[in-house]
Structure formats: C-alpha cells, structure tokens
C-alpha cells in the first residue's frame, strides 16, 4: 500500500473577504475530489482572506499510479488562473516506511 499527500500553499487573486475566499477554494477542492477520487480540504490559513492551504491524500496499491494521480492534481491546481501556487509539498509513504 502506498499513501501520497500534497499540500498546496496558495495566494488568492482579487479576494476581499472570507466569503469570496470560499467561493474560490471550494470549487478547487470539489474538482480534486470529483476528478481524482482523493481526499482534499482547506487545512490552513482559514482566517486569512488572500491565503489558503489545500491538503490532499490518496491511497493506491501501485506506486506508479499514485505518482500519476498526484502529478495530475498538482497540474490542476497550478493551472487555475484565480490562484498563484506559492509552493507544493509532496510526501510519499510506501511499504518500506
């Protein structure tokens, strides 16, 4: 069994309130879950309206498949024009851990 996690540190564009922030972050989280069957949520900077951290996790029996899913998730978030991807942290836990 392999477990992979990603943490995306995002700078949001023209967002002036926490309500506007939710309207940007929630669709990204929902799309990650719907397209790639991962667990995802906003996990940090909840009280800041221009910053967000989205965390996600996925489990697979095949390391190659898991790497491909994580790569696709990263491309999806990086390609969103309404956010600037400041950093990505990736962790991969395999059978040898």
N, C-alpha and C positions, 0 to 999 in steps of 0.2 A: 504494500500500500504506500502511496506517495501523497503527500499533502503539500500544496503550494499556497503561498499567501502573497498578496500585493498590497502596498499602502501607497496611495496617490496623494501627494500634497498639492493642492490646487489654489490658484489665485483666480478669483472670480472677476469677471469684467465689470460692467456698469451696474453694480448691485448696491442699493442704498438701504436695504432693510433685511431683517432675518426672513421675512415673508418672501421677498424676492429671491433670497438665497435658496430657500426651499424649492422655489419654482425652477431653479437651475440644477440643483443637486439631485432631487428626487427622480427626475427623468433619466439621469445618467445611471443611478443605482438600479432603477427598474429595467433599463435596457441591458445592463450587465447580467442581471438575474435572468431575464427572459431569453436573451440570445445564447448565453453560455452556461446556464444552469449552475451558477456559482452562488455562494452566499456573500452578500455585499451590504454595506451600511455606511452611513456617515459616522465616523468614530472619534473625531477630534475637532477642535476649534468651533464648537457648537455655538458659542456666544459671539463670535466674530462674523460680521456680515460679508466680508470680502475674502475670507479664507475657509477652506474645508479640507478635511482628510477623509478619503473614502478607503475603507479596507475591504478586502475580499479574500475568500478562501475557497479552494477547490480540492477535491479528493479524486484520485484515479488509481487504477491498478497498473497503469502504463506510464512510465516517466515521460516518454516522448509525447504522448497525448496531452499530459498535464502541462508540459512546457508550451505546446502549441496553443492551448486554451489561455494560458497566462499571457503569451505574446499577443494574442488577438484582443484580449481585454485591455492590455496596455495601448495597443494601436487605437482602439475605440475611444478611450479617454483622451489620448494625445491628439486625436483628430477633431475633438469638439471645439468649435470656434469660440464658444462663450466662456471657455476656461483656459487658463495658462497652466500647463503642467510644470510645477517647480521641481519636483523630484518623485522618483518611484523607488520604493524599497521592495525587493523581492526576496522571499525566503522559500527554500525548498527542503522538505524533510522526507528522506527516503527510508528504506528498510534498514539501512546501516546506522541510522541515528540512534 
